[in-house]
Amino acid sequence: MLWAACITTSLPSMAALNADEQRMADFIEQRKTQAMALLEESVNINSGTMNFAGVKSVAELLMPEFQTLGFDVRFEDGGEFNRAGHLIAKLEGGNGPKILLIGHLDTVFEPSSPFQTFAYVDENHVSGPGVADMKGGNIIMLEALRALHAAGKLASMNIMVVMTGDEELSGRPLALSKKALIDGAKWADIALGFENGDGNPATANVSRRGSVDWVLTVTGTPAHSSQVFKPTVGAGAIYEASRILNAFYTKLRSEQLLTFNPGRIIGGTEVTHDKSSNSGTTFGKNNVVAEHAVVTGDIRAVSQEQLTRVQHKMRAIVQQSLPQTGAEITFGEGYPPLSPSAGNQQLLNLYSEVSQDLGQGKVAAVNPLNAGAADVSFTSEYVEMALDGLGMSGSGGHTVKETAVISALPAQAKRAAILLSRLNER
């Protein structure tokens, strides 16, 4: 069934919550203390991506919560892609739309980080590793489902939950590490991501830029530096790498919503490059023309069409070599873009209507430049509509200053519960 079309033809404002929706909102409000306690317990379990035991412990904390609500729950081992694995929960109970809910169990804070525990900053804020990105979003999702269950609505819904264990540092190959997510997207009509977006409750994501890595490998002709630029010697590898990077900067910046960043550069007479550790070594002398250079970076594009076009332009720039040099650029695996679509916008409109009926105001689309790649992007090819940024408002993500807004937990859970209910009833 084309659920996007159903929503398009049924968007009159409800003006206020109906009785069931008000009961769900009240239920969530009454559970604020228990919800915050579960968030604290989750945050205090270190689940840096490479702490496999910790990631699984977070899953083991949450799995019984889903089971109590009637979900079939399992933990999918991630050994094939060198990660802990994923929490997958599924409930099928009616003829309504199939809805995929997306979270992640891992954080960027490994056991070596000094940032390890949940704390109350003041009466309005809490801090802790992953409190906003995205353990708060996981609890918001769970509280919304609890409210639907309490209102007698959940059993008639079709919902799959995928909480990945490697959102912050994806396992490879992506075909295996993201298989559970892609399979969920193929099953679903609608995808909802509970990431924290740009941290502003007045926004949500109808689009996220993808992220693809690239490696530039350059060779030159080694010689005494006094011979540089002569016809038989040419410019050397470092000049050629500089030419290419400058051409990227000058010729690609006109692309709207595109960024491209060289994150690492190594050059000299001898270089080694270790992709797995993001490191390398170099040896060279000031009086020797450089023979090798390696540059690594990423591209963030808003659509597959834009990514393909930019990759073509980058390859053309690379091929225009300075004398006696050569270069090659290769593109790796990455996150696809969540392109803006009419269906995504319609879903945002419905979410905004829910927010207004709750007295929380309108919700607008996040500028894609203000949002990184996320797991929801892997659904873009398969679902009719997707929305992300339904999680915990906060700031300082990926740093030891990460904080979350306490009131966001019940507020966002109310939005999610009523959105899910209205989607199922249309």
C-alpha positions as CSV (number, residue, x, y, z in Angstrom):
1,M,0.0,0.0,0.0
2,L,1.2,3.5,-0.8
3,W,1.1,5.0,2.7
4,A,2.5,8.3,1.5
5,A,-0.6,8.8,-0.6
6,C,-2.8,8.0,2.3
7,I,-1.2,10.7,4.4
8,T,-1.3,13.2,1.6
9,T,-5.1,12.9,1.4
10,S,-5.7,13.1,5.2
11,L,-3.9,16.0,6.7
12,P,-6.8,18.1,8.2
13,S,-5.7,19.4,11.6
14,M,-7.1,17.6,14.6
15,A,-6.8,20.8,16.5
16,A,-6.4,18.9,19.8
17,L,-5.6,15.4,21.1
18,N,-8.3,12.8,21.2
19,A,-9.0,10.9,24.4
20,D,-6.6,8.0,23.6
21,E,-3.9,10.4,22.6
22,Q,-4.3,12.4,25.8
23,R,-4.1,9.1,27.8
24,M,-0.8,8.3,26.1
25,A,0.6,11.8,26.8
26,D,-0.5,11.5,30.4
27,F,1.1,8.0,30.7
28,I,4.4,9.3,29.4
29,E,4.3,12.2,31.8
30,Q,3.7,10.0,34.8
31,R,6.7,7.8,33.8
32,K,9.3,10.5,33.7
33,T,11.2,9.4,36.7
34,Q,11.3,5.7,35.6
35,A,12.3,6.7,32.1
36,M,15.2,8.9,33.4
37,A,16.3,6.1,35.7
38,L,16.5,3.7,32.7
39,L,18.4,6.3,30.7
40,E,20.9,6.7,33.6
41,E,21.4,2.9,33.8
42,S,22.0,2.7,30.0
43,V,24.4,5.6,30.0
44,N,26.5,4.2,32.8
45,I,27.2,1.1,30.7
46,N,30.2,1.9,28.6
47,S,29.3,1.0,25.0
48,G,32.0,2.5,22.9
49,T,31.7,0.8,19.5
50,M,34.7,-1.4,20.0
51,N,33.7,-2.5,23.6
52,F,31.7,-5.4,22.3
53,A,30.7,-6.6,25.8
54,G,29.5,-3.2,26.7
55,V,27.4,-2.8,23.5
56,K,25.8,-6.2,24.2
57,S,25.2,-5.2,27.8
58,V,23.1,-2.2,26.7
59,A,21.2,-4.5,24.4
60,E,20.6,-7.0,27.3
61,L,19.3,-4.1,29.4
62,L,16.7,-3.1,26.8
63,M,15.7,-6.4,25.3
64,P,13.4,-7.4,28.2
65,E,11.7,-4.0,28.0
66,F,10.6,-4.9,24.4
67,Q,9.7,-8.4,25.3
68,T,7.3,-7.1,27.9
69,L,5.5,-5.2,25.2
70,G,5.0,-8.3,23.1
71,F,7.9,-8.0,20.7
72,D,9.9,-10.9,19.4
73,V,13.4,-9.9,20.3
74,R,16.9,-11.2,19.4
75,F,20.5,-10.1,19.4
76,E,22.2,-10.6,16.1
77,D,25.9,-11.3,16.6
78,G,28.3,-9.0,14.7
79,G,31.2,-11.4,14.4
80,E,31.1,-11.4,10.6
81,F,31.7,-7.7,10.4
82,N,33.9,-7.3,13.5
83,R,31.4,-5.5,15.7
84,A,29.2,-6.5,18.7
85,G,26.0,-6.9,16.8
86,H,22.4,-5.5,16.7
87,L,19.2,-5.6,18.8
88,I,16.3,-6.5,16.6
89,A,12.7,-6.5,17.8
90,K,9.5,-7.2,15.8
91,L,5.8,-7.0,16.3
92,E,3.2,-7.7,13.6
93,G,-0.4,-7.3,14.5
94,G,-2.5,-5.6,11.9
95,N,-3.1,-4.3,8.4
96,G,-1.6,-0.9,9.0
97,P,1.7,0.4,7.7
98,K,4.9,-1.4,8.5
99,I,7.1,1.0,10.5
100,L,10.8,0.7,11.1
101,L,12.2,2.4,14.3
102,I,15.9,3.0,14.3
103,G,18.3,3.5,17.2
104,H,21.9,2.6,18.1
105,L,23.5,1.0,21.1
106,D,27.1,2.3,20.7
107,T,28.8,5.6,21.5
108,V,32.1,7.2,20.5
109,F,33.4,6.9,24.1
110,E,35.5,3.8,24.5
111,P,36.6,2.5,28.0
112,S,39.7,4.6,27.8
113,S,37.7,7.8,27.7
114,P,37.6,10.0,30.9
115,F,33.9,10.5,30.2
116,Q,32.0,7.5,31.7
117,T,29.1,8.4,33.9
118,F,25.6,10.0,33.9
119,A,25.2,13.2,36.0
120,Y,22.7,15.9,36.6
121,V,24.2,19.2,35.5
122,D,21.3,21.3,36.8
123,E,17.5,21.0,37.1
124,N,17.2,21.1,33.3
125,H,20.1,19.2,32.0
126,V,21.9,15.9,32.3
127,S,25.3,14.8,31.0
128,G,26.9,11.5,30.1
129,P,28.5,9.5,27.3
130,G,25.8,9.0,24.7
131,V,23.0,10.7,26.7
132,A,21.8,12.5,23.6
133,D,23.6,10.5,20.9
134,M,21.7,8.4,21.2
135,K,20.8,6.5,24.4
136,G,18.2,9.2,25.1
137,G,16.6,8.5,21.7
138,N,16.5,4.8,22.5
139,I,14.5,5.5,25.7
140,I,12.2,7.9,23.9
141,M,11.4,5.2,21.4
142,L,10.7,2.7,24.2
143,E,8.5,5.1,26.2
144,A,6.4,5.9,23.1
145,L,5.9,2.1,22.6
146,R,5.0,1.7,26.3
147,A,2.3,4.4,25.9
148,L,0.8,2.8,22.8
149,H,0.8,-0.5,24.8
150,A,-0.9,1.1,27.8
151,A,-3.6,2.6,25.5
152,G,-4.3,-0.8,23.9
153,K,-3.0,0.2,20.5
154,L,0.4,-1.5,20.1
155,A,-0.9,-5.0,19.5
156,S,-2.6,-4.0,16.3
157,M,0.5,-2.4,14.8
158,N,3.4,-3.6,12.6
159,I,6.7,-2.4,14.1
160,M,10.3,-3.4,13.7
161,V,13.0,-2.0,15.9
162,V,16.6,-2.1,14.8
163,M,19.2,-0.8,17.3
164,T,22.6,-1.1,15.6
165,G,25.8,-1.7,17.5
166,D,28.1,0.1,15.1
167,E,26.6,3.4,14.1
168,E,29.5,5.4,15.3
169,L,32.1,3.2,13.7
170,S,30.6,0.9,11.1
171,G,31.8,-2.6,10.6
172,R,32.9,-3.8,7.2
173,P,31.8,-4.8,4.8
174,L,28.7,-2.6,5.0
175,A,26.7,-5.2,3.1
176,L,27.0,-7.3,6.3
177,S,27.1,-4.7,9.0
178,K,24.0,-2.9,7.7
179,K,22.1,-6.0,6.5
180,A,19.7,-6.0,9.5
181,L,18.9,-2.3,8.8
182,I,18.4,-2.8,5.1
183,D,16.3,-5.9,5.6
184,G,14.1,-3.9,7.9
185,A,13.8,-1.1,5.4
186,K,12.8,-3.6,2.7
187,W,10.1,-4.9,5.0
188,A,8.9,-1.4,6.0
189,D,6.8,1.3,4.5
190,I,8.0,4.1,6.8
191,A,11.2,4.6,8.7
192,L,11.6,6.7,11.8
193,G,15.1,7.5,13.3
194,F,15.5,8.5,16.9
195,E,18.9,10.2,16.5
196,N,19.1,13.7,18.1
197,G,19.3,15.6,14.8
198,D,20.7,19.1,15.3
199,G,19.6,19.1,18.9
200,N,16.7,21.5,18.3
201,P,13.2,20.1,19.1
202,A,11.8,22.5,16.6
203,T,13.5,20.6,13.8
204,A,13.6,17.1,12.3
205,N,15.5,15.5,9.4
206,V,13.9,14.9,6.1
207,S,17.3,14.6,4.5
208,R,20.8,13.6,5.6
209,R,23.9,13.8,3.5
210,G,25.8,10.6,2.8
211,S,29.4,10.1,3.6
212,V,31.9,8.3,1.3
213,D,35.7,8.0,1.9
214,W,38.3,8.6,-0.8
215,V,42.0,8.0,-1.1
216,L,44.3,9.9,-3.4
217,T,47.6,8.2,-4.3
218,V,50.2,10.3,-6.1
219,T,53.6,9.5,-7.6
220,G,56.5,11.7,-8.8
221,T,60.0,11.3,-10.1
222,P,62.6,11.4,-7.4
223,A,65.6,13.6,-8.0
224,H,67.8,16.2,-6.4
225,S,65.7,19.3,-5.5
226,S,67.9,21.5,-7.7
227,Q,66.4,19.6,-10.7
228,V,62.8,20.1,-9.8
229,F,60.6,21.4,-12.7
230,K,63.1,20.2,-15.4
231,P,61.4,18.2,-18.2
232,T,62.8,14.9,-17.0
233,V,61.9,15.5,-13.3
234,G,58.7,17.5,-13.3
235,A,56.9,18.8,-10.2
236,G,57.1,15.9,-7.7
237,A,54.3,14.1,-5.8
238,I,53.7,16.8,-3.2
239,Y,53.2,19.6,-5.7
240,E,50.8,17.3,-7.7
241,A,48.8,16.5,-4.5
242,S,48.6,20.2,-3.8
243,R,47.4,20.9,-7.3
244,I,44.7,18.4,-7.0
245,L,43.5,19.5,-3.6
246,N,43.4,23.2,-4.7
247,A,41.4,22.2,-7.8
248,F,38.9,20.3,-5.6
249,Y,38.6,23.5,-3.5
250,T,38.1,25.9,-6.4
251,K,36.0,23.8,-8.8
252,L,33.7,21.9,-6.5
253,R,32.6,24.5,-4.0
254,S,29.8,25.7,-6.2
255,E,27.9,22.4,-5.5
256,Q,25.1,23.2,-3.0
257,L,25.0,21.1,0.1
258,L,28.3,19.4,-0.8
259,T,31.3,19.2,1.5
260,F,34.6,17.4,0.7
261,N,37.4,17.3,3.2
262,P,41.0,16.0,3.1
263,G,41.6,14.7,6.6
264,R,45.1,13.2,6.3
265,I,48.1,13.8,4.0
266,I,51.5,12.0,3.9
267,G,54.3,12.8,1.5
268,G,58.0,12.3,0.8
269,T,60.5,9.9,-0.5
270,E,59.0,6.9,1.4
271,V,55.6,6.7,2.9
272,T,53.5,4.0,4.6
273,H,49.8,4.3,5.1
274,D,47.7,2.2,7.5
275,K,44.0,2.6,6.8
276,S,42.9,0.6,9.8
277,S,44.6,2.9,12.3
278,N,44.2,6.1,10.3
279,S,48.0,6.6,10.5
280,G,51.2,6.5,8.5
281,T,54.9,7.3,8.3
282,T,57.0,9.4,6.0
283,F,60.6,10.0,5.2
284,G,61.9,12.7,3.0
285,K,64.6,15.4,2.7
286,N,64.3,19.0,1.7
287,N,66.8,18.5,-1.1
288,V,64.9,15.5,-2.7
289,V,61.9,15.8,-5.0
290,A,59.0,13.9,-3.3
291,E,58.2,10.5,-4.9
292,H,55.0,9.6,-3.0
293,A,52.0,11.3,-1.5
294,V,48.8,9.9,0.0
295,V,45.7,12.0,0.9
296,T,42.6,10.6,2.5
297,G,39.2,12.4,2.9
298,D,35.5,12.2,2.6
299,I,32.6,13.6,0.5
300,R,29.2,14.4,1.9
301,A,26.5,14.7,-0.7
302,V,22.8,15.2,-0.5
303,S,21.8,12.7,-3.2
304,Q,23.3,9.8,-5.1
305,E,23.1,11.9,-8.3
306,Q,25.2,14.6,-6.7
307,L,27.7,12.1,-5.4
308,T,28.1,10.4,-8.8
309,R,28.5,13.8,-10.5
310,V,31.1,15.0,-8.0
311,Q,33.1,11.8,-8.2
312,H,33.3,12.2,-12.0
313,K,34.6,15.7,-11.6
314,M,37.2,14.6,-9.0
315,R,38.5,11.9,-11.3
316,A,38.8,14.4,-14.2
317,I,40.8,16.8,-12.0
318,V,43.1,14.0,-10.9
319,Q,43.9,13.0,-14.4
320,Q,45.2,16.5,-15.4
321,S,48.7,15.6,-14.0
322,L,51.6,18.0,-13.7
323,P,54.7,16.9,-15.6
324,Q,56.3,13.6,-14.6
325,T,53.6,12.8,-12.1
326,G,50.7,10.5,-11.9
327,A,47.7,10.1,-9.5
328,E,44.8,7.9,-8.8
329,I,41.7,8.4,-6.7
330,T,39.6,5.6,-5.3
331,F,36.3,5.8,-3.5
332,G,35.4,3.5,-0.6
333,E,32.2,2.3,1.1
334,G,30.1,4.8,2.9
335,Y,26.7,5.9,4.1
336,P,24.3,6.7,1.3
337,P,22.4,10.0,1.4
338,L,18.8,10.3,2.7
339,S,17.6,12.4,-0.2
340,P,14.7,14.9,0.4
341,S,11.5,13.5,-1.0
342,A,7.8,14.4,-1.1
343,G,7.0,11.5,1.2
344,N,9.6,12.6,3.8
345,Q,8.1,16.1,3.7
346,Q,4.6,14.7,4.2
347,L,5.8,12.7,7.2
348,L,7.4,15.9,8.6
349,N,4.1,17.7,8.1
350,L,2.2,15.1,10.1
351,Y,4.9,15.1,12.8
352,S,4.6,18.9,13.0
353,E,0.9,18.7,13.3
354,V,1.3,16.3,16.2
355,S,3.7,18.7,17.9
356,Q,1.3,21.6,17.5
357,D,-1.6,19.5,18.9
358,L,0.6,18.8,21.9
359,G,1.3,22.5,22.3
360,Q,4.9,22.1,21.4
361,G,4.9,24.2,18.3
362,K,5.8,23.6,14.6
363,V,8.6,21.4,13.5
364,A,10.7,22.4,10.4
365,A,13.3,20.5,8.4
366,V,16.9,20.6,9.4
367,N,19.3,22.1,7.0
368,P,21.3,19.1,5.6
369,L,24.5,21.0,6.2
370,N,23.7,20.8,10.0
371,A,23.3,17.0,10.0
372,G,25.8,14.2,9.6
373,A,25.3,10.8,8.2
374,A,23.2,8.3,10.1
375,D,21.7,4.8,9.9
376,V,18.4,6.0,8.6
377,S,20.1,6.8,5.3
378,F,20.3,3.1,4.5
379,T,16.5,3.0,4.3
380,S,16.2,5.7,1.6
381,E,16.1,3.4,-1.3
382,Y,13.3,1.2,0.1
383,V,10.8,3.1,2.2
384,E,8.1,5.4,1.0
385,M,8.8,8.0,3.6
386,A,11.4,8.6,6.3
387,L,12.1,11.0,9.2
388,D,15.0,11.3,11.6
389,G,15.8,13.5,14.5
390,L,13.0,12.3,16.8
391,G,15.5,11.8,19.7
392,M,16.8,13.6,22.7
393,S,17.5,17.3,22.4
394,G,21.0,18.2,23.6
395,S,24.4,19.5,22.7
396,G,28.1,18.7,22.7
397,G,27.7,15.3,21.1
398,H,30.9,13.3,20.6
399,T,32.6,15.3,23.3
400,V,33.0,15.1,27.0
401,K,30.6,18.1,27.2
402,E,27.7,16.1,25.8
403,T,24.4,17.1,27.6
404,A,20.7,16.5,27.1
405,V,17.6,18.4,28.0
406,I,15.6,16.6,30.7
407,S,12.2,17.7,29.5
408,A,13.0,16.5,26.0
409,L,12.6,12.9,27.0
410,P,8.8,13.0,27.8
411,A,8.2,15.7,25.2
412,Q,9.7,13.7,22.3
413,A,8.2,10.4,23.5
414,K,4.7,12.0,23.4
415,R,5.3,13.2,19.8
416,A,6.5,9.8,18.8
417,A,3.6,7.9,20.4
418,I,0.9,10.0,18.8
419,L,2.7,10.1,15.4
420,L,2.8,6.3,15.4
421,S,-0.8,6.0,16.5
422,R,-2.0,8.4,13.7
423,L,0.1,6.6,11.1
424,N,-1.5,3.3,12.0
425,E,-5.0,4.7,11.9
426,R,-4.8,6.4,8.5
